[in-house]
Amino acid sequence: MYQVYNNSPFVPRNVMNELVEEKLDHLMHLVDMCCCSECRALVKELAMKELPSMHVTCMSEDVHARFAGMAAQTQANIVTAILHSAETVQKHSQHCPVQK
Ligand SMILES: [Zn+2]
């Protein structure tokens, strides 16, 4: 985990974290799994472990602009990592059964 220093916008941050956040909810709903905060955190944690870190120092608005043109392959890798992690959590998490 990284720390936030003095709320400065110029803090090195892992953009991968934001890219995963952006796609996480959509993909978890897509695979129709439990979307409670615990499962969500697990899927995110696993996906982040599979993906390389991408640290940048810039303000939030820039992040999206800077990575809007990111390689399709990287975008595909993020989706694959999230889906793979979702599948793992779905298989091993017994704490809350699928709600009917
Ligand atoms: Zn759950």
Residues whose N, C-alpha, C, O or C-beta is under 5 A from the ligand:
A	BS01	ZN	C34 C35 C36 C39 C96
